[in-house]
Amino acid sequence: MLRGNSAQPPDIPLKQRLVLLDLNMPKMGGSEFFQKLRSNPILRTTPVVVMTTSNQEQDRVEAYNLSVVG
């Protein structure tokens, strides 16, 4: 959805994106998703707001290290 594919452009234009991310997602964890997003040269500037029920300081530090916007 964010990257599109070779036949179609992304569903959401680059300039109109904001990701609301839960760190406690099933299947792929939020931290893993965040790292993949930041490692993609096209998607790395997408603003991300993290929402989580985690009380772990490590989760907050990791999010800030990956340039969370809120």
N, C-alpha and C positions, 0 to 999 in steps of 0.2 A: 504494500500500500504506500509506503514512504519512498521506496526506490523505483517503483514501476518495473517494467521489463523491456526487453529489446523491441517488442512490438507496440508497447503503449507507454506513455509518460505516467508519472506518479498521479495518483488520485487527488492528492492535495498539493497545490502549488507550494514551492519552497518558501515564499515570502508570507504565507498564511498559516504557518505551522506553530503549534505549541503542544508539547507532549506532557500529559499528566501521567506520572509514572508511580505505580505502587511497587515498592521493593519486594513485597511478599506475593508475587504472582506465581500461579502454578506453572508447571512445565519449565519455562525459562524464567529464572529469577530476574527481578528488576535490575539488580547490579549487572548481571550478564548482558541484559538488553542495553543498558546505559553504556557499557563499555563498547559494545558492537556499534552503537549509534555514533559514539565519539571517534571510533576508529575509521569510519567511512568518511572520505574527504568531502563528499557532497552533503552528507547529513550532519556533519560535526557541529555546524553552527545552529542547528535546530534547538530552540529553547526548551528546557525540561524543568518541570516543577515536580518535585518528589513528594508523595504523600505516603505515609507509612505508620503503622502502629508499633514499629520497632523502637525500643528504648536503648538500643545499642549505639554507643558513641561511634564505633567503627563504621556503621552504616552512614551516619551523618558526615563523617570525615571523608569517606569514599565518595559520597555524592558531591561534596564541595570540591574534592580533587578533580572530579570529572566536569566541573563548571556548571553545577546546577544553578538555576536562576531563582529558585525558591523552594 
